[in-house]
Amino acid sequence: MPQNGEVNDRFGVYKSLCCDRQILLREGMNFPDCPNHRKLTTVWKMVKTDVIELRPVKRSKSKPA
């Protein structure tokens, strides 16, 4: 399992094993320290892989009423 300071290789939701804090982390970002246990080793476990993909909303070109 990844630890703080390591580079994430998979987009998803992760939780810290020390206190169950959850984060959404993109691929290529470093795993952070746990906000409750700074400067200590934090182990992160993936909890969700089916994250919804966010896309820009296409707006209608019609005139408002």
Beta strands, then each sheet from edge to edge (+ up, - down):
strand 1: 12-16
strand 2: 22-25
strand 3: 44-48
sheet 1: 2+ 1- 3+
end
